[in-house]
């Protein structure tokens, strides 16, 4: 029976990945700090659902607590570690940058140390499309330079990529970094656009639309994302190379985009929410916010070459599934 240690299992993506692996028969140990960046009740509900599986156990502690992390990893003895826990949110990084340095850099380094000490077969760590920063050539490919991050959030994720490469080189540890593109779906974070738009439309309160609606995003449905991660667990760097690979020439390390490969206009996304809810949004158009970018768009060919899979859920289908969950969760 395979064993995965996942950080961030009370979070949006970690919850969905843990559920998928548990359904496949894996043993999963979760690790989560249960921070109050958003409603802790939602996090507790996710963990409670996972605990219904006999193969799941969890430690609630901060990544910065090296001793707690070391104890959890040592006791579980995982085959792979998937590091998803992070201080998320582009806009919050403008208000509280130190939280990003603590969680995303210090915490990630602690995870890297544990992966080395445990001798895992593969360490996988989350990055973000935000590392592409001011890049304008799209769709974004993994071999592009990503040296112009526009927020501390993006900078901490880029730093994690650089640390992961050096750690992989020094310790011959297979490391895969995956860059996520605007993930959405059921059990999502309340600070995410889809959550806020749905809430605002239902309550009849204005929704903030940045750059006066001239925004495009590569919306990636969460089930597609975790299927991509699942495939990458078995695509161990150094064991195989494929066309268009980002595999390092000096380490068993690669970077992989996980995105829907479909640039969607924000106004069309909002229209899909309106259609599902049967009511119109009150739009509050605003200027672009500091650190934001007008567009993201993933080239997911490398993911397909490595795993045979690529995200494919149409945003209208994904929005419908989210709205159905939102109504059930809030008993509407």
C-alpha positions as CSV (number, residue, x, y, z in Angstrom):
1,X,0.0,0.0,0.0
2,X,1.5,3.3,-1.1
3,X,1.9,6.1,1.5
4,X,1.6,9.9,0.8
5,X,2.3,12.7,3.2
6,X,0.4,15.8,2.1
7,X,0.8,19.2,3.6
8,X,-2.3,21.4,3.5
9,X,-5.0,18.7,3.7
10,X,-7.5,21.0,5.4
11,X,-7.0,23.4,2.4
12,X,-8.8,23.5,-0.9
13,X,-6.4,21.5,-3.1
14,X,-4.9,19.3,-0.4
15,X,-8.4,18.1,0.6
16,X,-9.3,17.1,-3.0
17,X,-5.9,15.4,-3.6
18,X,-6.1,13.4,-0.3
19,X,-9.6,12.3,-1.2
20,X,-8.5,11.1,-4.6
21,X,-5.6,9.1,-3.2
22,X,-7.7,7.6,-0.4
23,X,-10.2,6.4,-3.0
24,X,-7.4,4.7,-4.8
25,X,-6.4,2.9,-1.6
26,X,-3.4,5.0,-0.5
27,X,-2.5,5.6,3.1
28,X,-2.5,9.4,3.5
29,X,-1.1,11.5,6.4
30,X,-2.1,15.1,6.4
31,X,-0.4,18.1,8.0
32,X,-2.1,21.5,8.3
33,X,-1.7,24.6,10.4
34,X,-5.4,25.5,10.4
35,X,-4.5,29.2,10.2
36,X,-7.3,31.8,10.3
37,X,-6.6,33.4,6.9
38,X,-10.1,32.3,6.1
39,X,-13.0,30.5,7.9
40,X,-11.4,27.7,10.0
41,X,-14.8,26.0,10.1
42,X,-14.5,25.2,6.4
43,X,-11.1,23.7,7.0
44,X,-12.4,21.7,9.9
45,X,-15.2,20.4,7.7
46,X,-12.7,19.2,5.1
47,X,-10.6,17.4,7.6
48,X,-13.7,15.8,9.2
49,X,-14.7,14.4,5.8
50,X,-11.2,13.0,5.2
51,X,-11.1,11.4,8.7
52,X,-14.1,9.2,7.6
53,X,-11.6,7.3,5.6
54,X,-9.7,4.6,7.6
55,X,-6.5,5.3,5.7
56,X,-6.3,9.0,6.7
57,X,-4.6,10.6,9.7
58,X,-3.6,14.2,10.3
59,X,-1.4,16.4,12.4
60,X,-2.5,20.0,13.0
61,X,0.7,22.2,13.4
62,X,2.5,24.9,11.6
63,X,5.1,24.1,8.9
64,X,7.5,26.4,10.7
65,X,7.4,24.0,13.7
66,X,10.2,21.8,12.5
67,X,10.0,19.4,15.4
68,X,6.2,18.7,14.8
69,X,6.8,18.3,11.1
70,X,9.8,15.9,11.7
71,X,7.8,13.8,14.1
72,X,4.8,13.5,11.8
73,X,7.0,12.5,8.8
74,X,9.2,10.1,10.7
75,X,6.2,8.3,12.3
76,X,4.4,7.9,9.0
77,X,7.4,7.0,6.8
78,X,5.9,8.1,3.4
79,X,6.9,7.0,0.0
80,X,6.1,10.5,-1.5
81,X,5.6,14.0,0.0
82,X,3.2,16.4,-1.7
83,X,3.7,19.9,-0.4
84,X,0.6,22.0,-0.9
85,X,0.4,24.1,2.3
86,X,1.2,27.7,1.8
87,X,0.1,31.2,2.6
88,X,-2.1,31.9,-0.4
89,X,-3.7,34.9,-1.9
90,X,-2.0,37.4,-4.3
91,X,-3.8,40.5,-2.8
92,X,-3.2,39.5,0.9
93,X,0.5,39.4,0.2
94,X,0.4,43.2,-0.2
95,X,-1.0,43.5,3.4
96,X,1.0,40.9,5.3
97,X,4.1,39.9,3.3
98,X,5.9,38.4,6.3
99,X,3.3,35.6,6.6
100,X,4.4,34.5,3.1
101,X,8.1,34.5,3.9
102,X,7.4,32.4,7.1
103,X,5.1,29.8,5.5
104,X,6.2,29.7,1.9
105,X,10.0,29.9,2.4
106,X,10.8,28.7,5.9
107,X,8.0,26.2,5.9
108,X,8.9,24.8,2.5
109,X,12.6,24.5,3.5
110,X,11.5,22.4,6.5
111,X,9.5,20.1,4.2
112,X,12.5,19.7,1.9
113,X,14.6,18.7,4.9
114,X,12.1,16.1,5.9
115,X,11.9,14.7,2.4
116,X,15.7,14.2,2.4
117,X,15.7,12.7,5.9
118,X,12.8,10.3,5.1
119,X,14.4,9.3,1.8
120,X,11.2,9.6,-0.2
121,X,11.1,8.5,-3.8
122,X,9.6,11.8,-4.9
123,X,8.9,15.3,-3.5
124,X,6.3,17.3,-5.3
125,X,5.7,21.0,-4.4
126,X,3.1,23.6,-5.4
127,X,4.1,26.7,-7.2
128,X,1.9,29.2,-9.1
129,X,1.3,30.8,-12.5
130,X,2.0,34.1,-10.7
131,X,5.7,33.4,-11.0
132,X,5.4,34.3,-14.7
133,X,4.9,37.8,-13.5
134,X,5.3,40.4,-16.2
135,X,5.8,37.8,-19.0
136,X,3.6,38.7,-22.0
137,X,4.4,35.7,-24.3
138,X,1.5,33.3,-23.9
139,X,0.6,30.6,-23.5
140,X,3.2,30.3,-20.7
141,X,5.6,27.4,-21.0
142,X,7.8,25.9,-18.3
143,X,11.0,26.7,-20.1
144,X,10.3,30.5,-20.2
145,X,12.3,32.6,-17.8
146,X,10.2,33.7,-14.8
147,X,12.4,36.4,-13.3
148,X,9.8,39.2,-13.0
149,X,7.4,38.3,-10.1
150,X,5.1,41.2,-9.2
151,X,4.1,40.2,-5.7
152,X,5.8,38.8,-2.6
153,X,3.5,35.8,-3.0
154,X,4.9,35.1,-6.4
155,X,8.5,35.8,-5.2
156,X,8.2,33.3,-2.4
157,X,7.0,30.6,-4.8
158,X,9.8,31.4,-7.2
159,X,12.2,31.1,-4.3
160,X,10.8,27.7,-3.4
161,X,11.4,26.6,-7.0
162,X,15.0,27.7,-6.8
163,X,15.5,26.0,-3.4
164,X,13.9,22.9,-4.7
165,X,16.3,22.7,-7.6
166,X,19.4,23.2,-5.5
167,X,18.1,20.6,-2.9
168,X,17.4,18.2,-5.7
169,X,21.0,18.7,-7.1
170,X,22.7,18.4,-3.7
171,X,20.8,15.4,-2.5
172,X,19.9,13.6,-5.7
173,X,16.3,14.0,-4.6
174,X,13.6,13.8,-7.3
175,X,11.6,17.0,-7.1
176,X,8.6,18.2,-9.3
177,X,7.3,21.7,-9.0
178,X,3.8,22.3,-10.4
179,X,2.5,25.7,-11.4
180,X,-1.2,26.1,-10.8
181,X,-3.5,28.3,-12.9
182,X,-6.6,29.9,-11.2
183,X,-8.0,26.8,-9.5
184,X,-11.7,26.8,-8.7
185,X,-14.4,24.4,-7.7
186,X,-16.4,23.0,-4.7
187,X,-14.9,23.4,-1.2
188,X,-12.9,26.4,-2.5
189,X,-11.5,29.3,-0.5
190,X,-13.9,32.1,0.4
191,X,-11.3,34.7,-0.8
192,X,-11.4,33.4,-4.3
193,X,-13.2,35.2,-7.1
194,X,-15.8,32.5,-7.8
195,X,-16.8,32.3,-4.1
196,X,-17.0,36.1,-3.8
197,X,-18.9,36.6,-7.0
198,X,-21.4,33.9,-6.2
199,X,-22.0,35.3,-2.7
200,X,-22.4,38.9,-4.0
201,X,-24.8,38.0,-6.7
202,X,-27.0,36.0,-4.4
203,X,-27.0,38.8,-1.8
204,X,-27.4,41.5,-4.4
205,X,-24.3,43.3,-3.3
206,X,-21.8,44.8,-5.8
207,X,-18.9,42.5,-6.9
208,X,-15.5,44.1,-7.6
209,X,-14.2,43.6,-11.1
210,X,-10.6,44.7,-11.6
211,X,-9.1,46.3,-14.7
212,X,-12.7,47.2,-15.7
213,X,-13.3,43.6,-16.8
214,X,-10.4,43.4,-19.2
215,X,-9.0,40.3,-17.4
216,X,-8.4,36.8,-18.8
217,X,-7.7,33.7,-16.7
218,X,-6.9,30.1,-17.4
219,X,-9.6,28.7,-15.0
220,X,-8.7,25.1,-13.9
221,X,-11.3,22.9,-12.3
222,X,-10.0,21.4,-9.0
223,X,-10.7,17.8,-10.0
224,X,-8.7,18.2,-13.2
225,X,-5.8,19.7,-11.1
226,X,-5.6,16.9,-8.7
227,X,-5.7,14.3,-11.5
228,X,-2.7,16.1,-12.9
229,X,-0.9,15.9,-9.6
230,X,-1.8,12.2,-9.3
231,X,-0.2,11.5,-12.7
232,X,2.9,13.5,-11.9
233,X,3.5,11.4,-8.7
234,X,4.5,8.6,-11.0
235,X,6.4,10.8,-13.5
236,X,9.6,10.8,-11.4
237,X,12.2,13.3,-12.7
238,X,15.4,11.5,-13.8
239,X,13.6,8.3,-14.8
240,X,12.2,9.5,-18.1
241,X,12.4,12.6,-20.4
242,X,9.8,13.7,-22.9
243,X,9.5,16.2,-25.7
244,X,9.5,19.7,-24.4
245,X,10.7,18.7,-21.0
246,X,11.8,21.2,-18.4
247,X,14.0,18.5,-16.8
248,X,17.1,20.1,-15.3
249,X,20.5,19.1,-16.9
250,X,22.1,18.9,-13.4
251,X,19.4,17.5,-11.1
252,X,16.3,15.2,-11.1
253,X,14.1,18.3,-11.1
254,X,11.4,19.6,-13.3
255,X,8.6,22.2,-13.4
256,X,5.2,21.4,-14.9
257,X,2.2,23.7,-15.6
258,X,-1.2,22.4,-14.6
259,X,-3.8,24.5,-16.4
260,X,-6.8,24.2,-18.6
261,X,-5.0,25.7,-21.6
262,X,-8.0,28.0,-22.2
263,X,-7.8,31.8,-21.7
264,X,-11.3,32.9,-20.5
265,X,-12.4,36.5,-20.3
266,X,-13.5,37.4,-16.8
267,X,-16.8,38.8,-18.0
268,X,-17.7,35.5,-19.6
269,X,-16.9,33.7,-16.3
270,X,-19.2,36.1,-14.5
271,X,-21.9,35.5,-17.1
272,X,-21.7,31.8,-16.4
273,X,-22.2,32.4,-12.7
274,X,-25.2,34.6,-13.5
275,X,-26.7,32.0,-15.7
276,X,-26.5,29.3,-13.0
277,X,-27.9,31.6,-10.3
278,X,-30.6,33.1,-12.5
279,X,-29.8,36.6,-11.5
280,X,-27.6,39.5,-12.6
281,X,-24.5,40.8,-10.8
282,X,-24.2,44.4,-9.6
283,X,-20.8,45.2,-11.2
284,X,-18.3,47.5,-9.5
285,X,-15.6,48.1,-12.1
286,X,-12.2,49.0,-10.7
287,X,-8.7,49.8,-11.8
288,X,-6.1,47.0,-11.9
289,X,-4.8,46.2,-8.5
290,X,-1.1,46.4,-7.7
291,X,0.7,43.2,-8.4
292,X,-2.1,41.7,-10.5
293,X,-1.7,40.7,-14.2
294,X,-4.2,41.1,-17.0
295,X,-4.0,37.5,-18.3
296,X,-2.7,34.0,-17.5
297,X,-2.7,31.1,-20.0
298,X,-1.0,27.7,-19.6
299,X,0.7,25.5,-22.1
300,X,-0.1,22.1,-20.6
301,X,1.6,20.0,-23.3
302,X,4.3,18.9,-20.9
303,X,1.8,17.6,-18.4
304,X,0.1,15.6,-21.2
305,X,3.5,14.3,-22.5
306,X,4.4,13.1,-19.0
307,X,1.1,11.7,-17.8
308,X,-1.2,11.2,-20.8
309,X,-3.6,13.6,-19.2
310,X,-4.6,17.3,-19.5
311,X,-7.3,19.3,-17.8
312,X,-10.5,19.5,-19.9
313,X,-13.4,20.7,-17.8
314,X,-15.2,23.6,-19.5
315,X,-15.5,26.6,-17.2
316,X,-19.3,26.6,-17.6
317,X,-19.5,23.0,-16.4
318,X,-17.2,23.8,-13.5
319,X,-19.1,26.9,-12.5
320,X,-22.4,24.8,-12.5
321,X,-20.8,22.2,-10.2
322,X,-19.5,24.9,-7.8
323,X,-22.9,26.7,-7.6
324,X,-24.6,23.4,-6.8
325,X,-22.1,22.8,-4.0
326,X,-22.4,26.4,-2.7
327,X,-26.2,26.1,-2.5
328,X,-25.9,22.8,-0.6
329,X,-23.2,23.9,1.7
330,X,-25.0,27.1,2.7
331,X,-28.4,25.4,2.7
332,X,-29.9,27.8,0.1
